[in-house]
Each structure stands twice: as structure tokens, then as C-alpha cells.
């Protein structure tokens, strides 16, 4: 996109630029610094620039019958913002590239509204992107953040405690209902409107969290990434895993699209203070343990079929 609203840098004529002008007008003050060939962002002195990109493709990441156009735009951006949360980074800008088939042209501004909703949640700005025609709807979001001490997957150590935010199992419960042609009921918002835990992650780092990841593929699957990166073993007590009301423990352990945050810390983190600050549960669910192999176990037992979501296996 690398464009601007009409009151800043003008664009030339054409249908593509008309659409961009309409989207920019829709975003208003949520879009800033647009119009050049690339975004220019200032990073606070001493911070690291943290960047992530995520793509949502129709038919693989979402179904048109399941979500409104606004929800599709929102979820697509939140998935990328959650990667910043996983690193405890503060968002400083979002770039959005949208490929729009003819069948979706009339929905473009609703998608743009959803993008704007996600940007509002993250308290950041749209600073550029791209708009193209194509055969299927896809939304690629690049997020830029800043962090003085980014949270990494590779810093878990022996005897660290393992914590998770929120409650798990809701999104996969919604998908199961949708596959059966049913309304997702209480699971609906957890699937359609997840929240990136940006402020929560920074709070956890300030209180000693040393390693972290967001739950996109499933609790066990994503903890395995932490274990592998840190060269450790992690043992989970499934009786302490917070389960979304109406879901089951299998869904909580293996369901994806949660966008909650997993962290490790060498000491106790005040869970009551976390609840007071965010109105959200923080649960201690396991420990980093001594074991002959790098793995994740549940009360000492290996977990079968816990590979998590694989984009190339569907």
C-alpha cells in the first residue's frame, strides 16, 4: 500500500488507488506516515526491533461461511500481533498486504474495518502494505515492535516454573461446532475475536519471565518448541491446565488459535496481582525438569500425536 489519505500525500488515478484511498479514509488516524515506498519508524534508543509476518489464506486459515469479513480482517492481524506478544515487544507499526479476488471486492472495506479493530486493540498504527487482485483472498500482515529485552524461546532453564495466561480449549471447540453446522455459542468470541496478550507479556517480563511463546499450534506443541530451543525437558500437570468452560482437557492441551502466552520463570510470579491488573487468569502448570531427552511430558508420561497444527499436512 505505502500510501496515504487524501489530506496528506496524494495518489494518482486508478481503481487500485481509489480502493486504497477508501481504506485509508476508513482507518483515519489509525494509519500514519503512509505514502512513500517504505515505512519509516523510530525505535527507542537501546531497544531491539522485533519483526514478524503472518499470512491468512481463504480455505486454509478461515472459511467465509464461518466469519464475517470484519472478523476475518481482525483475526488475520491479531495472529501476527500475537507473535510480538510472544517476544514481549511493544507494537510500533503494522503493514498489511491484501490479495482480493473479484468475489471479495465488495467486502474490502469491511475487511479493512477488521484490520482497524485489531490495530486499536494493539494501540498501534497501520504504516503501509500492498493491495493486489488475485484468485483467492489472502491477508499478509507484517508487524514491527520494539523491546529492550525480547522474550526468547531459548532461555528456559532447569527448575523454571511454567505459566500460561487465560483459559484454553475454546477456539477448537468453536471449530468443531462449526464443522457440524452448529453455532459456536460461548466459544464463538474466543475463536472470532482472540486478543493478543501484548501488555500481559511485558508485565510478565518485568516480573522475571525468561522464555516465552504464544499458543498458536497447541499448548503441548508450542511448549515443545521452547523445550527444543532451550535444550530442556518440560513436565506439565494437566490437572492445573486452565480449561475454558465447556471444553475438555484434550482440547486445552492440543487446540490451536489460542493466542495465550506461555512463559517460564525461575521464581514464583504473583498470579493474584496479574488477575487484578488484567482481569485474566495466570496459571502455573509445570516445571522445567531434568530428563535424558528434550521433550514435553504430562505428569512424566510422553504425549502421543502432539505435533500441533501443520500448514502442509492439510
C-alpha positions as CSV (number, residue, x, y, z in Angstrom):
1,X,0.0,0.0,0.0
2,X,2.7,2.5,1.1
3,X,0.0,5.2,0.5
4,X,-1.8,7.9,2.4
5,X,-5.1,9.6,2.9
6,X,-6.1,12.4,0.6
7,X,-5.3,15.0,3.3
8,X,-1.6,14.0,3.3
9,X,0.3,12.6,0.3
10,X,-1.9,12.4,-2.8
11,X,-2.1,9.3,-5.0
12,X,-2.5,9.0,-8.7
13,X,-5.7,7.8,-10.5
14,X,-6.8,4.2,-10.9
15,X,-9.1,1.7,-9.3
16,X,-6.4,0.2,-7.0
17,X,-5.6,3.7,-5.7
18,X,-9.2,4.5,-5.3
19,X,-9.6,1.4,-3.1
20,X,-6.5,2.4,-1.1
21,X,-7.9,5.9,-0.6
22,X,-11.2,4.4,0.7
23,X,-9.4,2.1,3.1
24,X,-7.2,4.9,4.3
25,X,-10.2,7.1,4.9
26,X,-11.8,4.1,6.8
27,X,-8.7,3.8,9.1
28,X,-8.4,7.6,9.7
29,X,-5.9,8.3,12.5
30,X,-5.1,4.6,12.8
31,X,-3.0,4.9,9.6
32,X,0.0,7.2,9.7
33,X,3.1,8.0,7.7
34,X,1.8,6.4,4.5
35,X,2.6,7.5,1.0
36,X,6.3,6.6,0.4
37,X,7.9,3.5,-0.9
38,X,8.6,2.2,2.6
39,X,7.7,2.9,6.2
40,X,9.9,4.9,8.4
41,X,9.8,4.1,12.1
42,X,11.8,5.4,15.1
43,X,12.9,2.8,17.6
44,X,13.7,3.9,21.2
45,X,17.4,4.0,21.9
46,X,18.6,0.7,23.4
47,X,15.6,-1.3,22.1
48,X,15.7,-4.1,19.6
49,X,13.4,-4.0,16.5
50,X,11.2,-7.1,16.6
51,X,9.5,-8.0,13.2
52,X,7.1,-10.9,12.3
53,X,5.0,-11.7,9.3
54,X,1.9,-13.9,9.1
55,X,-0.4,-14.9,6.2
56,X,-4.0,-15.9,6.4
57,X,-5.4,-17.7,3.3
58,X,-9.0,-18.4,2.5
59,X,-9.8,-22.1,2.8
60,X,-6.8,-22.9,4.9
61,X,-6.9,-20.4,7.8
62,X,-10.5,-19.3,7.6
63,X,-13.8,-20.1,5.9
64,X,-16.1,-17.4,4.5
65,X,-19.1,-19.2,6.0
66,X,-17.7,-19.1,9.5
67,X,-16.7,-15.5,10.0
68,X,-17.8,-12.0,8.9
69,X,-15.4,-10.1,6.6
70,X,-14.7,-7.8,9.6
71,X,-13.8,-10.8,11.8
72,X,-11.5,-12.2,9.0
73,X,-9.6,-8.9,8.8
74,X,-9.3,-8.7,12.6
75,X,-8.1,-12.3,13.2
76,X,-5.6,-12.1,10.4
77,X,-3.8,-9.1,12.0
78,X,-4.1,-10.5,15.6
79,X,-2.2,-13.7,14.6
80,X,0.8,-11.5,13.7
81,X,0.4,-9.2,16.7
82,X,0.5,-12.3,18.9
83,X,4.0,-13.0,17.7
84,X,5.0,-9.6,19.1
85,X,3.3,-10.6,22.4
86,X,5.3,-13.8,22.4
87,X,8.5,-11.7,22.3
88,X,7.2,-9.2,24.9
89,X,7.5,-6.4,22.3
90,X,5.5,-3.2,22.1
91,X,3.9,-2.7,18.7
92,X,5.1,0.3,16.7
93,X,3.6,-0.4,13.3
94,X,1.6,-2.8,11.1
95,X,1.9,-3.4,7.3
96,X,-1.0,-5.2,5.6
97,X,-0.9,-6.8,2.2
98,X,-4.3,-8.0,0.9
99,X,-4.9,-10.1,-2.2
100,X,-8.5,-9.6,-3.2
101,X,-10.5,-11.8,-5.7
102,X,-13.4,-10.3,-7.6
103,X,-15.8,-12.2,-5.3
104,X,-14.5,-10.3,-2.3
105,X,-14.2,-6.8,-3.8
106,X,-17.4,-5.7,-2.2
107,X,-16.2,-6.8,1.2
108,X,-12.8,-5.0,1.1
109,X,-13.8,-2.1,3.4
110,X,-15.3,-4.5,5.9
111,X,-12.0,-6.4,6.0
112,X,-10.3,-3.0,6.4
113,X,-12.5,-2.3,9.4
114,X,-11.4,-5.6,11.0
115,X,-7.8,-4.6,10.4
116,X,-8.5,-1.3,12.1
117,X,-10.2,-3.1,15.1
118,X,-7.0,-5.2,15.6
119,X,-4.8,-2.1,15.4
120,X,-7.0,-0.4,18.0
121,X,-6.6,-3.4,20.4
122,X,-2.8,-3.2,20.0
123,X,-2.7,0.6,20.3
124,X,-0.5,0.9,17.2
125,X,-0.8,2.2,13.6
126,X,-1.0,1.0,10.0
127,X,2.1,2.2,8.3
128,X,2.0,0.6,4.9
129,X,1.4,-2.6,2.9
130,X,0.1,-3.6,-0.5
131,X,-3.2,-4.3,-2.4
132,X,-3.4,-6.7,-5.3
133,X,-6.0,-8.7,-7.3
134,X,-5.8,-12.5,-7.2
135,X,-7.7,-15.8,-7.3
136,X,-8.2,-16.2,-3.5
137,X,-8.4,-13.9,-0.6
138,X,-5.2,-13.7,1.5
139,X,-4.1,-11.3,4.1
140,X,-0.4,-11.0,4.9
141,X,0.4,-8.9,8.0
142,X,3.9,-7.7,9.0
143,X,4.2,-6.3,12.5
144,X,7.0,-4.3,13.9
145,X,7.7,-3.9,17.6
146,X,10.3,-2.7,20.0
147,X,11.7,-4.4,23.1
148,X,14.5,-3.7,25.4
149,X,14.8,-7.3,26.5
150,X,12.9,-9.5,24.0
151,X,11.4,-12.7,25.3
152,X,13.0,-15.7,23.6
153,X,12.2,-19.4,23.3
154,X,15.7,-20.4,24.1
155,X,16.1,-19.1,27.7
156,X,14.2,-21.7,29.8
157,X,16.4,-23.3,32.5
158,X,16.2,-26.3,34.8
159,X,13.7,-25.8,37.7
160,X,12.0,-22.9,36.0
161,X,8.2,-22.7,36.6
162,X,5.8,-22.7,33.6
163,X,2.9,-20.3,33.4
164,X,0.1,-19.8,30.9
165,X,-2.4,-16.9,30.6
166,X,-6.1,-17.3,30.2
167,X,-8.1,-20.5,29.6
168,X,-7.6,-23.0,26.8
169,X,-9.7,-25.1,24.6
170,X,-12.3,-22.6,23.4
171,X,-11.2,-22.0,19.7
172,X,-11.0,-25.7,18.8
173,X,-14.4,-26.1,20.5
174,X,-15.8,-23.4,18.1
175,X,-14.3,-25.1,15.1
176,X,-15.8,-28.5,16.0
177,X,-19.2,-26.9,16.3
178,X,-18.9,-25.0,13.0
179,X,-17.8,-28.2,11.2
180,X,-21.1,-29.8,12.4
181,X,-23.1,-26.8,11.1
182,X,-23.8,-25.6,14.7
183,X,-23.4,-22.2,16.2
184,X,-20.3,-22.0,18.4
185,X,-22.2,-20.5,21.4
186,X,-19.8,-19.4,24.2
187,X,-16.8,-20.5,22.2
188,X,-17.6,-18.0,19.4
189,X,-15.7,-15.0,20.7
190,X,-12.6,-17.0,21.7
191,X,-12.4,-18.1,18.0
192,X,-13.6,-15.0,16.2
193,X,-12.1,-12.3,18.4
194,X,-8.9,-13.5,20.1
195,X,-6.8,-10.9,22.0
196,X,-3.0,-10.6,21.6
197,X,-1.5,-10.6,25.1
198,X,0.8,-7.7,24.5
199,X,0.7,-5.8,27.7
200,X,0.4,-9.1,29.7
201,X,3.7,-10.4,28.2
202,X,5.6,-7.2,29.0
203,X,4.2,-7.4,32.6
204,X,5.5,-10.9,32.9
205,X,9.0,-10.0,31.7
206,X,9.1,-7.2,34.2
207,X,8.4,-9.8,36.9
208,X,11.1,-12.2,35.8
209,X,9.8,-14.3,32.9
210,X,12.8,-15.6,30.9
211,X,11.4,-17.6,28.0
212,X,8.1,-17.5,26.1
213,X,5.9,-18.3,23.2
214,X,2.3,-17.8,22.1
215,X,-0.1,-20.7,21.7
216,X,-0.9,-20.9,18.0
217,X,-0.5,-24.6,17.3
218,X,-1.5,-26.0,20.8
219,X,-0.1,-25.9,24.3
220,X,2.0,-29.1,24.1
221,X,3.2,-28.5,20.5
222,X,4.3,-24.9,21.3
223,X,6.0,-26.0,24.6
224,X,7.9,-28.5,22.5
225,X,9.4,-25.5,20.6
226,X,10.5,-24.0,23.9
227,X,12.0,-27.2,25.1
228,X,13.9,-27.8,21.8
229,X,15.2,-24.2,21.6
230,X,16.3,-24.2,25.3
231,X,17.6,-27.8,25.2
232,X,15.5,-28.8,28.2
233,X,12.6,-31.1,29.2
234,X,9.3,-29.7,30.4
235,X,6.7,-31.5,32.5
236,X,3.1,-30.4,32.7
237,X,0.5,-31.2,35.3
238,X,-2.7,-31.5,33.2
239,X,-4.8,-31.1,36.4
240,X,-3.5,-27.5,36.6
241,X,-4.1,-26.5,33.0
242,X,-6.9,-23.9,32.8
243,X,-9.7,-25.3,30.7
244,X,-12.3,-23.0,29.0
245,X,-15.8,-23.5,30.4
246,X,-17.4,-26.3,28.3
247,X,-14.2,-27.5,26.8
248,X,-12.1,-30.6,27.8
249,X,-8.5,-31.2,28.7
250,X,-7.6,-32.7,25.4
251,X,-8.8,-29.5,23.6
252,X,-6.9,-27.4,26.1
253,X,-3.6,-29.4,25.6
254,X,-3.8,-29.7,21.8
255,X,-6.1,-27.0,20.5
256,X,-4.6,-24.1,18.4
257,X,-5.5,-20.5,17.7
258,X,-5.4,-19.7,21.4
259,X,-3.0,-16.7,21.3
260,X,-2.5,-17.0,25.0
261,X,1.1,-16.7,26.3
262,X,3.3,-19.4,27.8
263,X,6.3,-18.3,29.8
264,X,8.9,-19.8,32.1
265,X,10.4,-18.1,35.2
266,X,12.9,-19.1,37.8
267,X,10.7,-18.0,40.7
268,X,7.1,-17.5,41.7
269,X,5.1,-14.9,39.8
270,X,2.2,-13.2,41.7
271,X,-0.9,-14.6,40.0
272,X,-3.3,-12.6,42.0
273,X,-1.6,-9.4,41.0
274,X,-1.8,-10.5,37.4
275,X,-5.5,-11.1,37.7
276,X,-6.0,-7.7,39.3
277,X,-4.1,-6.0,36.5
278,X,-5.6,-7.7,33.5
279,X,-8.8,-9.4,34.7
280,X,-7.3,-12.6,33.3
281,X,-6.1,-15.8,34.8
282,X,-2.5,-16.8,35.2
283,X,-1.8,-20.4,36.0
284,X,1.3,-22.3,37.0
285,X,1.1,-25.6,35.1
286,X,4.5,-27.2,35.2
287,X,8.3,-27.2,35.6
288,X,11.4,-27.4,33.6
289,X,12.8,-30.8,34.7
290,X,15.9,-32.9,34.3
291,X,15.4,-35.7,31.7
292,X,17.5,-37.7,29.3
293,X,15.8,-36.1,26.3
294,X,14.4,-32.8,25.2
295,X,10.6,-33.2,25.3
296,X,7.4,-32.2,26.9
297,X,5.6,-34.7,29.2
298,X,2.4,-34.7,31.1
299,X,2.9,-35.9,34.7
300,X,6.0,-37.8,33.5
301,X,4.3,-39.5,30.5
302,X,5.1,-38.9,26.9
303,X,2.3,-37.4,24.8
304,X,1.3,-39.2,21.6
305,X,0.2,-37.2,18.5
306,X,1.1,-33.8,19.8
307,X,2.7,-32.4,16.7
308,X,0.2,-29.4,16.6
309,X,-1.1,-27.7,13.6
310,X,1.0,-28.2,10.4
311,X,0.2,-25.9,7.5
312,X,1.4,-28.6,5.0
313,X,-0.5,-31.6,6.3
314,X,-4.0,-30.4,5.4
